[in-house]
Amino acid sequence: MSSPEVFWPYFALVVSVSAAVVAAWREIQRGGGLDKADLPGRMTLAIPIAVFGAEHLSAAHELMNGVPRWMPWHLFWAYFVGVALIAAALSIIFRAWVRLSASLLSFMLFCFVAMIQVENVFADPHSRFTWTIVARDSAFSAGALILAAASGRRTPTVDRVAAVAFYWIAVVSIFFGVENVLHAGCVPAVPLAKLVPRWIPLAHFWTLLTGILLVAGGAAMLVKKLARPAAAALGAWVLLLVLTIYLAIMISQPDVEGINYFADTMMFAGILFLASLFPRRKPDC
């Protein structure tokens, strides 16, 4: 915790959670017919964004190495992304210009996929992790796009774009589910390299169960009548994993990796909650 690269992401987590609680309380007090998935979706998307923003600002000299070689001003872009992520988190938490910030966030995440992750896939097409990161970041982009679509006036065009994003999240959920089943020794939900610690009870069982639920839930999202409840149920399950397994790992391992896995999986829960916002009613015109 003594290094800035560790301290500031944890600080951002505490501050963003506190801000989310205050903002959520105010919204609940005001009422206004909020969708049941709106609050958990926005907050579980915004909190990880704030954490990643703080990480970009505190470890910019390391993260600048991920900027494509052909782009100038590598250090500038690392700082720029950090500021942009924190600004987006505040916008989403406090419901200010959400459509604009969510649209820009979606575009930025898509740029990460197109300019960085796709190149990594071509460099190592046999690595399951490069494919997982492409699927993860593109699903995050899709979730932000759905939030943008749900935060303003809806038209048939907006709904069509949101539909594409929704079905992509469903496909990614199925892909993650298969990976969870095939690699049950790894942490559940987003199938990356970290192994489940041996001290977690029934460690491999949770990853296997999550894989089955993701495959079944992702398939149910492709069925119109089941789409919204399936997405919300998957979001609730993944958030439960975050608040139990991933929180325990982060507490036992208070470093950058621990908080990254915590925030990463929370963001996946967030986009599943946001997916359950679509479709919710007829377009406005």
Secondary structure, DSSP 8 states (H G I E B T S, - for coil): --SHHHHHHHHHHHHHHHHHHHHHHHHHHH-----TTHHHHHHHHHHHHHHHHHHHHHTHHHHGGGS-TTSS-HHHHHHHHHHHHHHHHHHHHTTSSHHHHHHHHHHHHHHHIIIIIHHHHHH-TT-HHHHHHHHHHHHHHHHHHHHHHHTS---HHHHHHHHHHHHHHHHHHHHHHHHHHHTTTB-SSS--S-B--TTSTTHHHHHHHHHHHHHHHHHHHTSGGGHHHHHHHHHHHHHHHIIIIIHHHHHHS-SHHHHHHHHHHHHHHHHHHHHTTSS-S----
